[in-house]
Every structure is written in C-alpha cells, then in structure tokens.
Amino acid sequence: MAALTAGRRRVLVFDVNETLLDVGALAPRFERAFGDPRVGQEWFSNVVLYSQVAALAGPYAEFGTIARAALDMTAAAHEVSLAAEDRDGILRGLVSLPAHPDVRDGLDTLRRAGFRMVTLTNSAPAAVRQQLTSAGIADYFEESFSVDDVRTFKPAAEVYRLVATKLGVGVADLRLVAAHAWDVMGAMRAGYAAAFIERPGKALFPLAPRPDIVGRDLGEVAGRIVTIDAG
C-alpha cells in the first residue's frame, strides 16, 4: 500500500448502495411482484454483475438503465410477467432507499473527528443526489462522484483515480469505505486504503489483500478509522 502523504489524514470515499443504503428495503416489493422477497438480492447482484460486464465488454449505459434491464432479465428467468406498476415501483424504490440504522451515528463520529467525506457510486449524478437526500444523509458529504464522468464502472481503476484527480490529492490519501469485496479490491489495487463493512451476507474475497479496517457496521469501522487515520 502506498504511503499516506505526511501530515495529512485520509479523505473518506463512501460507496452508497448496500454500504450506506439498505437495498433490502425493497424486499416487500419483490415479494409482491415475484412472490419471494429473496429475488431482490438476486436482481441487485445481476445489476452489479452486468455493470461490470459493461465495463469490460461495453457498451456503457447508465446504472439505472442496467438496473431496469436486469429486472426484466430476472423476471424472464423466473417466468414472471412483470406489471409496469411493479417494475416502476422497484426502480423508484432504488432511489429512495433508507440508510442502514448504524449509518448516521457512524457518519457523526467521523464528522466530529474532522474527516472530509465524499461518495463514489455507479449511480448517475441525479440518482445519487436523490438517494442521499431521501435517506437524510446528503449533508455529511462535500461532494458525490459518479462513474458517468469516466463512462465505466467500478472496480475499473480509472473510477477510483477520478476522485483523486477531482480532489487534487494522491490516491494514497483516500480510503474507500464499502460493503463489497470487489469494490474494496478495486480501490486497493488503485492505491487506496480501504475499510470493509461486513453487512449480512457480505464477505471479503480470500485471494485479495485484506484491508486494515474490517468491522460489522459503520460504527465499528468509524472508530477504527479515527484511531488509524486521524493521527
């Protein structure tokens, strides 16, 4: 891992979906549409997968467009004729997700400690603004960065370098906070430090370097960040 610039604490770069916001809140919509709330996780995993396919093979499309296409694909796989009302309700729900219960206290801890905080997401700029505002956490972040600026998706290295360029800092001066092993791996490969939140069902990839901060929720992770990065 590259050395932190002397005398400078890291800027914290937060993933949004599943890290800060609870995609599981869509479960009742999937139960109504598919008869099984667990299909929601299957769908969102496909959204992430096909954003990465788009990054590797092209063409680029906005995350919301991929989300809609993945929803139609999931419906076809389950042989479900998805009503327009259900489709639109799920996609609207994606931009009005609640924050996980631990998020506000964790962000308060980091703000009191004086950390600069930004977000970096696959979502389009208008969508992430709506998400953060709807969840009531927009004021914690000085800026929100979107993959739209480089027209590829995480974990492509240029996405992570975008933040360093925009903020005028080195990549070693940034720490990603995420609940996705692939995001943590991508950021660390690009030169970031990282912190992994062990949300239910999430685990680190055994073949990747382990980040120096791992915690069960944002409160635990925030305490470790203050200890390690605030000095």
VEXDREN-2710 file (C-alpha; in Angstrom, 1 decimal):
% VEXDREN-2710
k/r/px/py/pz
1/MET/0.0/0.0/0.0
2/ALA/1.3/3.4/-0.9
3/ALA/2.3/5.7/2.0
4/LEU/0.0/8.4/3.2
5/THR/1.2/11.9/2.5
6/ALA/2.9/13.2/5.6
7/GLY/0.8/15.3/7.9
8/ARG/-2.5/14.6/6.0
9/ARG/-5.4/12.5/7.1
10/ARG/-7.2/10.5/4.5
11/VAL/-10.3/11.6/2.7
12/LEU/-13.1/9.0/3.1
13/VAL/-14.8/7.8/0.0
14/PHE/-18.1/6.0/0.6
15/ASP/-19.8/3.5/-1.6
16/VAL/-23.6/4.1/-1.5
17/ASN/-25.8/1.1/-2.4
18/GLU/-25.7/-1.6/0.3
19/THR/-22.9/0.2/2.1
20/LEU/-24.9/3.3/3.3
21/LEU/-28.3/2.4/2.0
22/ASP/-30.4/-0.7/2.6
23/VAL/-31.3/-2.4/-0.7
24/GLY/-33.0/-5.0/1.4
25/ALA/-35.8/-2.4/2.0
26/LEU/-37.0/-3.4/-1.5
27/ALA/-37.9/-6.9/-0.3
28/PRO/-41.7/-6.3/0.1
29/ARG/-41.8/-5.0/-3.5
30/PHE/-40.2/-8.2/-4.7
31/GLU/-42.5/-10.3/-2.6
32/ARG/-45.4/-8.6/-4.3
33/ALA/-44.0/-8.9/-7.8
34/PHE/-42.3/-12.3/-7.6
35/GLY/-43.8/-14.0/-4.6
36/ASP/-40.3/-14.2/-3.0
37/PRO/-38.6/-11.3/-1.3
38/ARG/-35.2/-13.0/-1.9
39/VAL/-35.4/-12.3/-5.6
40/GLY/-34.4/-8.7/-4.7
41/GLN/-30.9/-9.7/-3.8
42/GLU/-30.7/-11.9/-7.0
43/TRP/-31.7/-8.9/-9.0
44/PHE/-29.3/-6.4/-7.4
45/SER/-26.4/-8.9/-7.8
46/ASN/-27.2/-9.0/-11.5
47/VAL/-27.3/-5.2/-11.7
48/VAL/-23.7/-5.2/-10.2
49/LEU/-22.6/-8.1/-12.5
50/TYR/-23.8/-6.5/-15.7
51/SER/-22.4/-3.1/-14.8
52/GLN/-19.0/-4.9/-14.6
53/VAL/-19.7/-6.7/-17.9
54/ALA/-20.4/-3.4/-19.5
55/ALA/-17.1/-2.0/-18.1
56/LEU/-15.2/-5.0/-19.6
57/ALA/-17.1/-5.6/-22.9
58/GLY/-19.2/-2.4/-23.5
59/PRO/-21.3/-0.6/-24.3
60/TYR/-21.6/1.8/-21.4
61/ALA/-25.1/2.5/-20.2
62/GLU/-26.3/4.4/-17.1
63/PHE/-26.6/2.3/-13.9
64/GLY/-30.4/2.9/-13.9
65/THR/-30.7/1.6/-17.4
66/ILE/-28.8/-1.5/-16.4
67/ALA/-31.0/-1.9/-13.3
68/ARG/-34.1/-1.9/-15.5
69/ALA/-32.6/-4.4/-18.0
70/ALA/-31.5/-6.7/-15.1
71/LEU/-35.0/-6.5/-13.7
72/ASP/-36.5/-7.6/-17.0
73/MET/-33.9/-10.4/-17.2
74/THR/-34.7/-11.5/-13.6
75/ALA/-38.4/-11.6/-14.5
76/ALA/-37.8/-13.7/-17.6
77/ALA/-35.6/-16.1/-15.6
78/HIS/-38.5/-16.6/-13.1
79/GLU/-41.1/-16.7/-15.9
80/VAL/-42.9/-13.8/-14.3
81/SER/-44.8/-11.3/-16.4
82/LEU/-43.8/-8.1/-14.5
83/ALA/-46.5/-5.5/-14.3
84/ALA/-45.5/-1.9/-15.2
85/GLU/-46.6/-0.8/-11.7
86/ASP/-44.3/-3.3/-10.0
87/ARG/-41.3/-2.6/-12.3
88/ASP/-41.6/1.1/-11.8
89/GLY/-42.1/0.7/-8.1
90/ILE/-38.9/-1.3/-7.7
91/LEU/-36.9/1.2/-9.8
92/ARG/-38.3/4.2/-7.9
93/GLY/-37.5/2.4/-4.7
94/LEU/-33.9/2.2/-5.6
95/VAL/-33.5/5.9/-5.4
96/SER/-35.5/6.3/-2.2
97/LEU/-33.8/3.6/0.0
98/PRO/-33.4/4.2/3.7
99/ALA/-30.0/4.4/5.4
100/HIS/-28.9/1.4/7.4
101/PRO/-29.6/2.0/11.1
102/ASP/-25.9/2.4/12.0
103/VAL/-25.0/4.9/9.3
104/ARG/-25.9/8.2/10.9
105/ASP/-24.1/7.5/14.1
106/GLY/-21.0/6.3/12.2
107/LEU/-21.0/9.4/10.0
108/ASP/-21.5/11.7/13.0
109/THR/-18.4/10.1/14.6
110/LEU/-16.3/10.7/11.5
111/ARG/-17.6/14.3/11.1
112/ARG/-16.8/15.1/14.7
113/ALA/-13.3/13.8/14.1
114/GLY/-12.9/16.3/11.2
115/PHE/-12.8/13.9/8.3
116/ARG/-13.6/15.0/4.8
117/MET/-16.2/12.7/3.3
118/VAL/-17.4/12.1/-0.3
119/THR/-19.3/9.4/-2.1
120/LEU/-18.3/7.4/-5.2
121/THR/-21.1/5.4/-6.8
122/ASN/-22.1/3.6/-10.0
123/SER/-25.3/5.6/-10.0
124/ALA/-25.8/8.6/-12.2
125/PRO/-25.4/12.1/-10.5
126/ALA/-29.1/12.9/-10.3
127/ALA/-29.9/9.5/-8.9
128/VAL/-27.3/9.6/-6.1
129/ARG/-28.3/13.1/-5.1
130/GLN/-31.9/11.9/-4.8
131/GLN/-30.7/8.8/-2.9
132/LEU/-28.7/10.7/-0.3
133/THR/-31.3/13.4/0.1
134/SER/-34.1/10.9/0.5
135/ALA/-32.1/9.0/3.1
136/GLY/-31.4/12.2/5.0
137/ILE/-27.6/11.9/4.8
138/ALA/-26.6/14.3/2.0
139/ASP/-25.2/16.9/4.3
140/TYR/-22.4/14.7/5.5
141/PHE/-20.7/14.7/2.1
142/GLU/-18.9/17.5/0.5
143/GLU/-19.2/16.0/-3.0
144/SER/-20.6/13.0/-4.8
145/PHE/-18.7/11.4/-7.6
146/SER/-20.3/9.2/-10.3
147/VAL/-18.8/6.8/-12.8
148/ASP/-20.6/8.8/-15.5
149/ASP/-17.6/11.1/-15.6
150/VAL/-15.4/8.3/-17.0
151/ARG/-18.2/6.2/-18.5
152/THR/-17.1/2.9/-17.0
153/PHE/-18.0/1.2/-13.7
154/LYS/-16.2/0.2/-10.5
155/PRO/-13.9/-1.6/-10.0
156/ALA/-12.1/-0.1/-13.0
157/ALA/-9.0/1.8/-11.8
158/GLU/-9.9/5.0/-13.6
159/VAL/-13.1/5.4/-11.5
160/TYR/-11.0/5.5/-8.3
161/ARG/-8.4/7.7/-9.8
162/LEU/-11.2/10.2/-10.8
163/VAL/-11.7/11.1/-7.2
164/ALA/-8.1/11.7/-6.5
165/THR/-7.9/13.9/-9.6
166/LYS/-11.0/15.9/-8.7
167/LEU/-9.9/16.4/-5.1
168/GLY/-6.3/17.2/-6.0
169/VAL/-4.9/14.5/-3.7
170/GLY/-2.9/11.4/-4.1
171/VAL/-4.6/8.0/-4.3
172/ALA/-2.9/7.0/-1.0
173/ASP/-4.7/9.9/0.6
174/LEU/-8.0/8.2/0.1
175/ARG/-9.8/5.4/1.9
176/LEU/-12.7/3.6/0.4
177/VAL/-15.5/2.5/2.8
178/ALA/-17.6/-0.2/1.2
179/ALA/-19.6/-3.4/1.9
180/HIS/-18.4/-5.1/-1.3
181/ALA/-15.3/-7.2/-1.6
182/TRP/-14.9/-6.4/-5.3
183/ASP/-15.1/-2.6/-4.6
184/VAL/-12.5/-2.9/-1.8
185/MET/-10.3/-4.9/-4.0
186/GLY/-10.5/-2.5/-6.9
187/ALA/-9.8/0.5/-4.7
188/MET/-6.8/-1.1/-3.1
189/ARG/-5.4/-2.1/-6.5
190/ALA/-5.7/1.5/-7.5
191/GLY/-3.7/2.6/-4.5
192/TYR/-6.3/3.5/-1.9
193/ALA/-6.6/2.3/1.7
194/ALA/-9.9/0.6/2.4
195/ALA/-12.4/-0.3/5.1
196/PHE/-14.8/-3.2/4.7
197/ILE/-18.2/-3.3/6.4
198/GLU/-19.4/-6.8/7.0
199/ARG/-23.0/-6.3/6.1
200/PRO/-25.1/-9.5/6.4
201/GLY/-24.2/-11.9/3.6
202/LYS/-21.0/-9.9/2.7
203/ALA/-17.5/-11.4/3.0
204/LEU/-14.0/-10.5/1.8
205/PHE/-12.6/-12.3/-1.2
206/PRO/-9.9/-14.7/0.1
207/LEU/-7.5/-14.1/-2.8
208/ALA/-7.3/-10.3/-2.4
209/PRO/-5.2/-8.4/0.1
210/ARG/-7.1/-7.8/3.4
211/PRO/-7.9/-4.2/4.2
212/ASP/-6.5/-2.9/7.5
213/ILE/-10.0/-2.0/8.7
214/VAL/-12.9/-4.5/8.9
215/GLY/-16.0/-4.1/11.0
216/ARG/-19.5/-5.3/11.5
217/ASP/-21.1/-2.0/11.0
218/LEU/-20.2/1.6/10.2
219/GLY/-20.0/2.5/13.9
220/GLU/-17.2/-0.1/14.5
221/VAL/-15.5/0.9/11.2
222/ALA/-15.7/4.6/12.1
223/GLY/-14.0/4.0/15.4
224/ARG/-11.1/2.1/13.7
225/ILE/-10.8/4.9/11.1
226/VAL/-10.5/7.6/13.8
227/THR/-7.8/5.5/15.6
228/ILE/-5.8/4.8/12.4
229/ASP/-6.3/7.8/10.2
230/ALA/-6.8/10.8/12.5
231/GLY/-3.4/11.0/13.9
END
